[in-house]
């Protein structure tokens, strides 16, 4: 049993696509070239085409079926002790054995011994011969090959179906997600042909596997020992050389051994593994850049392609956003001059771990091996295989995919986990959601902005509707209008006292200027809350309604795209958390992968799963539907808090 997560196989479909995409990215020298690069390789012609072994099997399967149902046998002599009445031929050592086994005597007299059992000899047909073992080995090799090919093609077919689904309306994906993700792809119009090719090849392989499974129940398969495979080079026996059916079975075995990969040496294996690691890092860098693009971030002009040791610059909601690809392979996201997120690629597929505790240990070790940094939020990304996620236990799947969950304690530590794959177009949606959590989510949780000003100035600001007095200053509840900002100097001048000392007057004037600058800076930062996180319109273009609420909360909505975002307080744990509803009407929740698939990453907290919980969201700190007054049943299985 596996005790920890393992890396994807070097010859797997995922690794091959990573390497193919990595080679394309190495040819691009500018950031614009990267942003124009599709995150998946849609051309599936090579994967959906028949392999030589499949052509040979389709051609020679009739001969294999004939051998399995009517195999050649050879007579062999079997010696066994049987009752005397069943003896037809006595074995050569029967007399000697009878003389030494009195228990096999029925009676004895002067005339001799009358035996009750004798060592008899009989002949029987033996199916377990060399030629039949070759046929059995062909069945085993073909079943293994077909099962692997079907699993790979199912992943590939799912990816092509996802791409094809972006062309038409669907209840599984919102129009905005279809629009954004379709803009990242090339040759999307050709997805219908690719889809048909993948489905046709998949049906052919499934039909061939069904034929093999039937032959595995044949007389030959039940009789031969299939544990020991014959050598790659077969012995030239009469059956394999002259019998037409067995000769074609030998051709099938040669085709099976032709696809068997020769074990590479340790040096070559290590080299290929390093290439796969670098390819996954480069793929993560591409998805991060595309996620910033989908989050309405505008890249600076004339930037070189991302590379280790370089920084990529964007402007998000008018503020600087940078992504630094460190020499150690991590990615540092800095927003408004604050370290908001660190993305750490991890080479192993966490879904292959045996339990959630093993995943927690792996994540802890990954973070411990990194240098201490200023980041409170870490995102662990790994090459996730769809087949592994489907086969994993529910607690493992839950532990290997979570974004935006944070510790409700004093540390506020947030460790997110997400699978990335070039076979999953919605991988970029997960990083969009991670960027939204790191930027909008971090800022919203700091609402309202508190400006530290002297107590002597607070009394003059008591009548300002956009400010609220606090023990350590004033809280900026909303963005002030231009008229309200112009009135600030006049209001603060009422606190000035004329001094006979010139230096004292200059000191008071400097304090007032400092207070004005502090308030204007806090007001500018509060303006970020009014910028729609989905359409990203600023200034006179944006049409945002911002409503401060009691308890340090707010609610905002964009009349242009109907997105609403707000800060709520969980009634279960009393922690505040941000949420975003991109369409203005919250839908019934689902698992996080389904939410990203549906909304394309334009979601923070997950909507409640209960039908009566429409409009309510799951708290990312305590994982409960803390806003629901009553719920008879929750499909998610979370606890429900009934407020006092």
N, C-alpha and C positions, 0 to 999 in steps of 0.2 A: 504494500500500500504506500502511495506517495505521502511523504511527510511535509513537503513544502511545494511551493509553486515551481513550475518548470518553464523553460523557455520554449517557444514554438520550434518545431523541427525545421532544420535549415532548408529542407526541400519542400516545405509546406507552401500552399498557395499564398498565404499571407506574406511570408518572407519573400517569395518571388516577386510579388507586387510591390513590396517595399523597396526592393533592390531596383526594380524597373523604374519606379517613380524617383528614387534617389539619383539614378543616372540622368534622368531628364532635368532634375533640379540643378545638377552640377553644370549643365550646359548653359543655364540662365545666369547672367552676370549682374542683373539689376533687380531691385525690389519689384518693379512693375512686371518684370518677366515672371517672378514668383507668383504675384497676385493674379496673373493671367493663367497660371498652371492649374488644371483641374486636380482635385485631391484624390481622384481615383482613376485607374486605368480602365476605361470603358471597353476597349477593344478586347473581346473575349474569343476571337476567332481561334487562336492557338489552343485555348483551354477547351473549347467546345468541339474541336475537330477530333475525329477518331484516332486513337493511338494505334501503332502497328499491332500490338498484342490484341487489341479489340477487333481489328480487321481479321486477324488470323483466327481468333475464337469464333467469330461469326461464320467464317468459312469452314472451319474444321469441327464445329461443335456437334455436327451430326455423327462423325466418326467417334468422337468421345462418348456420345450418348450410347452408341452401339456397343462400345467396349464396356461401358458401365453396366449395361443391362445384360449383355451376353459375354462375359469375360472368359478368356481361355483359362483352363485349369490344368494342373498336373497331378498325377496319382502319387500319393505318398503312403508309405507303410507305417501303420500305427500299431504298437504293441500295448495291450491293456489286459488287466485281470478281469475276467467276466465269469458268470456262472457256466457250468459245464454244458448246460442245455443250449447256450447261445454261441458256443464255439463252432466256427466253421473251418478255421485253419489254426493249427497249433504253432506257436512261435518256437524258434530253435532252442531257446533256453527254458522251455516250459518244464521239462523233466527235472532238470537240476533245481529249478526254483521250487517245484512241488516237493522234492525230497527234503528241502530245508524249511518247509512251511507246513508243519502238522496241522495248523489251524485251518488249512485249505483241504483237509481230508474229510471225506464223508464217512468212509469206513475202510478198514484194512483187514486182510486175511492172509492165509498162506499163499494164496494165488496172487496177491499184490494189493495195491492201494486203489480205492475208488475215490477219485477227487470230487470235491464240491465246486471248486473254482480252478481255472487254468489260465495261464498266460497265453492269450490268443493273439493272432495276427490278422489285421484286416487292411484293406486299401480304401482310401477316401480321396475325394477331389480337393486340391489345395489351390485356393484363389490367391493367396498371399505370395505371389511370385514377383520377380523383379519388374517385369513389364507392367503388371497391374499396379505396383507401387508407384511407377512413373505416372500412370493415369490419376491415381489418388493425389499425388503431389501437384499435378496440374489443377485439380479441383480446388485444393487448398490455396494455391497461389492465385488462382483466378478470383476466388471469393474475397481474399484480402485486397487484391487490386481493385476490384469493382466496388467494395465497400469504401475504400479510401477515395476513389474517383467520385463516387456518388456524394460523399460528404463534402468534398471540395466544390463540386458543381452545385450543390444546394446552397452553399455560401455564395457562390458566384451568381446563381440564379436569384437569390434574395437581393443582392446588390443591384443587379440589372432591373429587377422589379421595382426597387425603390427609386431608381433613376427614372424608369418609365412612368412611375406614378406621379412624378413631378410635372408631367405634361398635361394632366387632366385633373379636374376637381375630385377631391377625395375627402371622406369624413375622417380619415386617419391623419391627414396633414392639412394645416391651415393654408389659405391662399398666400399668406405672407411667407411662410416657410417654403412653399413651392417656388415662389418668385425668387427668393434669395438664393436657395440652393441650386435652382436651375441656372442662375447666372454664373455659378462657379464651374459649370460643366461644358465640355465641348462634345460635339456630335451627339447631343441628346436626342436629336430627331432620329438617329439611327438605333435608338434603344429598342424599338419594336422588333427590328430584325435580330438584334443581339439576344433579346428575350426569347424569341421563337427558336433560335439556334440552341440556346441553353436548355430550353424545355425539351426540345426534340432529342438532344444528346442524353439528357437525364432520363427520359423515358426508355431510350434504347439500353442504357446501362442498367436500369432497374429491371427491364425484361431479361437481360442476360444474367443478372444476379438471380432472378427467379429460376431460370433454367439450371444454373449451377446448384442452387439449393435443392432442387428436385433430384439432380444427379447425386448429391451427397447422401440421399436416402436409397440409392441403388444397391444391388447385391455386391458389386465390387467395392463401393465406398465403405460398406459395413464390414467387409471381410479383411481388407488390407490394413496394415499398420501405417498410418500417415504421419506418425511422429518423427520419423527419420526421413528427410528428403534425399532423393537420389543425387548423385554428383551432377555438376553442370554439364559435363561431357558424358553422354550416355554410352554404355557398352553396345557394340553392334551385335545384338542377338538376332536369331532367325525371325522372331515375331516382329521386332522393331524394324527389321530390314525388308521383310517380304510380305507380311500381312498388310493389306491396304489400310485397314483401320488403325492398327497400332503404329504404322509408319506416320500417319497423320497426327496421332497423339504425340509422337516424338517431335514433330514440327511445333506442336503447341508448347511442349516443354522448352524447346529452344527459344521460343518467343517469350516465355515467362522468365527465363534466365537472362534474356537480353535486357529487360527493364530493371533487373536487380542491380542496385547501386553497389559498387565496390566500396567497402569501407575506406574512408580517407584517413590519412595519418593524423596524428595529434596536431602537428604544425598546420596542416591544411585546414583542419576543423576549426582551430583557434582563429585562423585568418578569416574564414567565412563567418564565424560568429562575430568577430569585430566588425566586419562589413555590415552585418545585420544590425548591430547596435548603432552604428553610425547612420545607417539608413533610417532607423526609427527616430533618432534624434532629429535628422533632417526633415522627416515627415511631421514631427511635432512642431518644428519651427514653421513649416508651411501652414499647418492648421492654425497656429497662433496668429499668423499674419492674416489669414483669411477670416478668422474669428473677429479680429479687430475691424476688418473691412465690413463684415456683416453687422457689427455693433455700431456702425456709422462713424467709425474713426477714419480720419483723413490722413493719409501718409504724406510726409514731406517729400518734395520733389527731388529727383536725381539722386536717389539712394542706391547704394550697391546692394547686391544680394546678401541676405543674412548668412553669417558665418560665425564660428566660434571666436569669441573675443570682440565681436562687433555689436553695436546698438542700433536698433531700428526705431525711428521716430514717427509718432502719429500725433494728431490733435483730436481729442474726444470731447465733445460738448464744449469746445473752445479751450480746453486745458491740455497741457502736454501729457502724452502717454508714450512711454518708451519700453521696449523689450530688449533686454541684453542677453545674448547667448554667451554664457560663461565658458571658460576653458574646461571646466569640469563636466560640461554637458547639460547644466541646468539653465533655466530661463528666468530672468528677474523682470517682473513687471512693476514699473514705477508710474504712479498716477498722481498728478498734482504734487510732485516732488516727495511722494511718500512711497515706501516699499509696501505694496498691497498684495502681491502674489508671487510665489516662487513655484515654478512648474518643474517637476523632477521626473524625467523618463526612467522607467524601470523595465528591464529587459524581459522579465518573466511574466507569463500569463497568470494573474492572480486567481482567475477562476479555476485553475488546475489545482489549487490548494485543497487539502482535505476538509478544512473547517475554517470558521471565521477567526478562531484564535490564531491559527497559523498565518492568516492574512494580516492580522494586527501585529504579530511579531515581525513579519517581513517589512511592513510599513515603518515600524519603529526602528528597525535596523537601517533602513534606507535613510531616514532622517537623521539618525545618530551619526552616520558616516559623513554627513555633510558638515561643512563648517558652520559655526554659529553665525546667524545673520539677524537682520532687523525685521524679518518677515514674521508676521503672526499667522499668515495663511499659506498653506502648502497644498499643492495639487499633484498627486501621484498619478501619472499616466502610464499605461502599459499596453502592449500589443494583445488586444482581446480577441480571442477566437469565438465566433458565434456558436460553434458546436460545443465548446467547453462551457459557455454560459447556459446553453440549453440543458446540458447534462449535470450542471452543478446543483448543489442543494440550495434551497431558498435563502438560508442564512449566509451562504457564501456569496450568492448573487447580490444580496443586500449590502454585504461588506465591501464588495468590489465595485460598486457604482453608487456614489453619493457625492453630491455637489451642494455646497452651501450649508452643510451641517456644522454646527459649532458647539463648543462646550459652553454651557450656560453659566459656568463658574466665573471666578474673578479673572482667570487668564484670558478668556475669550478666544482660546485657541481653535483654529479651524483647519481641519485636515480633510481635503476632498480627494476622491478617487474616481477615475474615469477610464474606460477602455477606449483605445483608438485603433482604427483599422482602415487600410485602404480599400477594404471590401464593404465599408459602411459609410455611406455619404453623410449620415447623421452624426458621425464623429465630430465634425466641425461644430454642430449644434451644441455639443457638450462643452466645448471650449468657449463658445459664445456665452453660454450660461455662466461659465466660470469667470469670464471677463466681466460680465455684468455684476456678479457677486463681489468681485474684487474692487470694482469702481463704484457703481451706484449703491450696491449693498453696503459697502463700508461707509460711504458718505451718509447714507440715510440713517444708519444706526447711530451716527454722531449728531443727528438733529435733536434739538435746535443748537445752532452755533452760539457759543457764549463768548461775549467780548468783555475782557477784563478792563474796566474803567474805574477811575477813582470814585469813591462814595459821594464826593461833593458834586460830581456831574450827573449822578443818577437821578437826583431830585428833579433836574431840569428835563428829564426824558420820560417822566411818568405818564405824560399825556400822548406819547407816541404809540400809535396803534400797532406798529410792527415790532415793538420791543416789549420785553417783559422783565421787570427787575428780578435779579437773583442775588443771593448773598455775596457772590464773588464777581458780580458785574451785571450785564444785561444779556438776555437771550434774544436772538434775532428770530422772530416767528415766521416772517415772510420777507420777500423782496420788497423794499420800499419803492415807492414811485419817485420819479425825478423831482417832483415838488417837495416830497418829504425829505429827500436828501438835501435839497437847497435850504430847507428850514433848519437843518441841524446847527450850522454856525450861529444863527440867531438865537436858538434855544440855549446853546451852551454859553453864549456871552452873558446870559443873565446870572451865571454863577461866578463871573469874574468880579473881583474886588479891586478897586483902584488903590494901588500902593504908592507911597511916596518914594519907595525904593525902586529904581529903574530895573535892577536885576530881578527883583521879585515880580515885577510886571512881565518881564520877558519870560520868566520861569512859568508863570500862569498861562501865558500865551502859548508857550511850547507844549504844556500839558493839554491845552485844548486842541492844538493841532494833532497831537498824538492820539487823543480820544477820537477825533474826527477820522483820522486814518484807520484806526482800529475798527470803528463802526463800519466804514465803507468797505474795508477788507472782509469783514464778517458778512456784510450784505452781498458782496460779490460772490462769496462762497455759497451763500444760501440760494443765489440765482441758479446754481447747478441743479437744485432740486426741481426747478421749474422747467428744465429742458427735457423734452420727451425722450426717454431712453430708447424708443423704437424708431421714430422718424428723425430724431436728432436736430430738429429745426430750432434755430436760435434767433434772438433779436426780434424784429418786427414780424418775422415769418411764423414764429411759434405762437400757438393759441392755447395757452395752458391756464386752467383754473386751479388755483392753489388755495387750500383751505386749512389753516392751522386748527388743531383740535386740542381738547383738554388733555392734560397729562403728558405734554411734550410729544404729541403725535401730530400727523398731518395726513391730508388726502389731496391728491392731484390727479388731473385728467387732461388729456389732449383732445381737443375737439377736432383736430385735423385727422388723426388716425384712430381715435376712440380708445387709445391706451389709457389705463389708469394705473397709478402707482401710489403707494402709501406706506406709512409706518404704523404697525399695529403692536398691541401688547397682548401677550399670551396670558389668559386668565388662569392657566394651570401653573406656570412657573414664574410669571410676572416679568418675563424677559421681552424686550421689544425686538421685532423682526420686520424686515422689509418684504413687500410683495409687489408683484407686477402682473397685470392682466392685459395682454396685448390686444384683446378684442373688446374689452369693456364689459364682458359678461363671463364670469368664471364658470368653467365647465366642471363636471364631475372628475375628480382626480384619478390618477392611475400610477403605475410604477414609473420611476424616473426615466428609464429609456423611452417609454411610451409618451411621456410628457414632452421630452425633447424632440421626438419624432413628430409630434402633433404641432408643436409651436415653434420648432426650429431654434430653440434656445432662448426665446424671448419670454422667459418665465424665471421667477426667483423661487419663492416658497411654493410648495406643491398644493394644489386644491384638495380639499377633503374628498375622500372616496365615498362617503355616505350620501345617498340620494337627498336626504333632508339637510345635508350640509352645504348646499349650493351657496356660493359666495364666501365660504369659510376656507381657511388654509391651515396646513399643518405646521406647527411651530418647529423650526429647525434646531431649537435648543433641547426641547424635551420630547420631540417627536409625537406630540399628542394633538388632537383636535381641540385645543383649549378654548376655542370660541363657540363651540356648539353647546347649546343649552340642553339638548337631549338627542340622543341617537339610539334607535333600537338595535341597529347592527351596523358594523363598519367592515366592508370587504377587506380593508387593509389590516384589520386586527389591532389597531392602536387603541389605547385607553382614551376614554372620553371624559372630560372634566365638566361637571355641572357647576356653573358659577353660583356664588351665594346670592 
